[in-house]
Amino acid sequence: MARLYTEDLSIGYGERLIVKTLSVQIPDKKITTIIGSNGCGKSTLLKAMTRIISHQGGTVILDGESISKENTKVLARKMAILPQTPESASGLTVGELVSYGRFPYQSGLGRLTKKDYEAIDWALEVTGTKEFKYRPVDALSGGQRQRVWIAMALAQETEIIFLDEPTTYLDLAHQLEVLELLQKLNVEQDRKIVMVLHDLNQAARFADYMIALKDGQVVKAGRCEDVMKPDVLKKVFQIDAEIGRDPRTNKPMCITYNLAKGE
């Protein structure tokens, strides 16, 4: 049994359910990518699994306990999340924003320790944002700001990192840098990475495990080779896809696609 999973999870806004009785396991020490069309419940699932939003039914289990019963700071030492649209950091410098990732480790006085500063500098270094440490976040480009938000999540030093479309606003080179960084954290530090990605080929290239959602339900979950199949993609995205192999990684990739006839 995985350490993190959901049981009959239902999530919605008002009376409208987005995710319905969803049971899914997140493999330990792996990279999991979640794919699906807009509005299928990908971001909603991430928010519920990290307790950003509440759920109407079912439960999210981490280490044998419901996360709804976990102390906030204790939970924040286990999992971090980078939302799709992070809250405004108006007036903060880059270093100040990244320091917020150390909140779960601070005492009542809220003072940063030597270990905190080391974690902040490491996060800035690995995300390529150290040169911006004393700049206002507002003065950065969209791509630079995205990397700073990722640095804040890394500074939290959690075993599990959730990311909702972490490559948004980034050019191709920086997208690859971010995804390779997350892969390195997974391989070298056993960090469990769970992320929503729109790019199917990136999702398959960097994942050990994929979850395909449609209308708040799992269509297929498993190895990339099991999820990146024409019948699955047709059901999830209403496309007729040609699937091949990436010549560099040997992972499955969508070579081309058309709209599915009659859809």
Secondary structure, DSSP 4 states (H G I P E B T S, - for coil): --SEEEEEEEEEETTEEEEEEE--EE-TTSEEEEE--TTSSHHHHHHHHTTSS--SEEEEEETTEEGGGS-HHHHHTTEEEE-SSPPP-TT-BHHHHHHGGGGGG--TT----HHHHHHHHHHHHHTT-GGGTTSBGGGS-HHHHHHHHHHHHHHT--SEEEEESTTTT--HHHHHHHHHHHHHHHHHH--EEEEE-S-HHHHHHH-SEEEEEETTEEEEEE-HHHHSSHHHHHHHHSEEEEEEE-TTT--EEEEEEEEPTT-
